[in-house]
Amino acid sequence: MPIRIAPDKLKQFQRSIKRYVAENFDEDIGDLKAGLMLDFVMKEIAPAIYNQAIADAQTYFQERVTDLDGVCYEPEIGYWPAPKRQAP
């Protein structure tokens, strides 16, 4: 499943890349280089992060479903208190 990002977010990411390069490498890059860098990250790195996030979410929900009885169990016919037992 391809990762889709809104165009306005892509522009924000490009600006962030340009700032990062300027602050960390003392070099100004244009929109083209920032866009190419973003394309690389989206094709090469983002899928691994996305897949890990999906696996983490799946594990989280499977653990919650496994413990559903413990978390969501409500005793039935619980209005009346249990009768007290008398000692013999």
N, C-alpha and C positions, 0 to 999 in steps of 0.2 A: 504494500500500500504506500504510494508516494506521500511524502510529507508536504503538505500545502500550507503556505503562510500568506497572509493578506499582504497586498502590495504596500500598504502604509508601514507594516512591520518590516518588510524587506528594506525599505528606505531607512528606517530607524537603525536596522542592523548595519547597513552600509555606512551610515554616519558614525556609528560606534566603532566599526573597523577602522575607518579613517582616523578617528581620534586616537584609538589604541596605537596605531602605527606611528602617528605623529608624536605621541607622548613617550612611547617606549623605544622607538628607533630613530627619533629625530628626523623623520622623513614625511613629507606630505605626499599623499597619493590621491588620485582622482577617483571619480565615480566608477570608471571602467575597472581599475585595479581592485577597488573595494568590492565591486560586484563579482569579479572573477574569484576573489578570495571567498566571498560568501557562497558562490556556486560550488566551489571545491568543498567547503565545510559541509554544505547541505547534502552533497552527493557522497562524500567519503566518510564523514564523522557522524553526522546527525542520525543516520539510520541505526548505528550501534547504540546511541543514546536512547533513541525512540524504542528500539527493541527491548532494551533493558528496562525502560519505564513500563512497557507493557507487561513484561515478565514480573516485575515487582508488583504491579497492580493485580495481576492474576493471582500471585501468591497471597497477597493481602486478602483478597476477596475469598479465595478458597479456604484460608484459615478462619475467616469469619463465618462462612457457611458451615464448616466443620463444627464450630463451637455454637451454632445457632440454638441448639437445645439448651445449652448452659446459660446463654445470654438472654434468650427470649422465653424460656419456659415459665409458665404461670400455673400454679396448682389449680386444679378444678375443684368445684364445690368447696370454696374456701371461705364462704361467708360465716358459717357457724364454727365456733371453735371446737376443737376435738374434745370429747368428754374426758373429764379427769378420771383416772383410774383410782379406785379405792384399794387400799392395802388389804390383803386377806387376813 
